[in-house]
Amino acid sequence: MTGIVKDKIDPERMKALRSLPIEIKEQITGEEARAFLYKEELPESLQVKLAGYLVADDD
């Protein structure tokens, strides 16, 4: 396999994503999940869906 290697999935974020209620997981698109798992900037649509589950990062 050649080419650019993408960053690895954050295991803590994978655990968090898997622990969400099924109703929330069913609403998350592949693009939104990818952004969350790879620590990319979260789309506003995902921020809205996860509003009750996100904790502000003060870094």
N, C-alpha and C positions, 0 to 999 in steps of 0.2 A: 504494500500500500504506500503510495507516494502522495506528495502534495502537502498542503498546510494542515497541521494538526490543530484541531480546535481544542480550546480549554476543556478540561474534564468537567463532568457534571458534579455539582457540589452535593455530597452525600447527605448533608443536613437539610438541604433544600428538597432533595428527593424524599426524604423521610417526612418533611413537613407537607409536601404536596400529596403524598399517599395518605396522610392522616386527615385530610380535609373530608368533610361530609360529601357523600356521593352527589348531592344536588349541586354542590359547588364545582366538583370535578367535571361533571357533565357539561358545564357552561364554559369551561376553559378551552380555548383553541390550542392547536399545536404550536402556533407562533408564540402565544402567551406562555405556555408551559416551557418552551425552549428558552425564552428570555429569563424566566424565573430560575430555571435549573442551571443556566450558564452565567448567572449574575449579571445579565445585561440590564439596560434601562428598561424598567417595566412599562408596558403600554398602559395608558390611562384606563383602558377598558378592564385590564386585569386588576389595577389598583382599586377600581370600583367594586369588582367581584370579591376581592379579598379584604375590603375595608375593615371588617370586624376581626380579621386575623393577622394583619400586619402590625409590626411594632416599629416605630421610628428608630432609625439608626443615626446616632448623633455624631458620627465620624465626619 
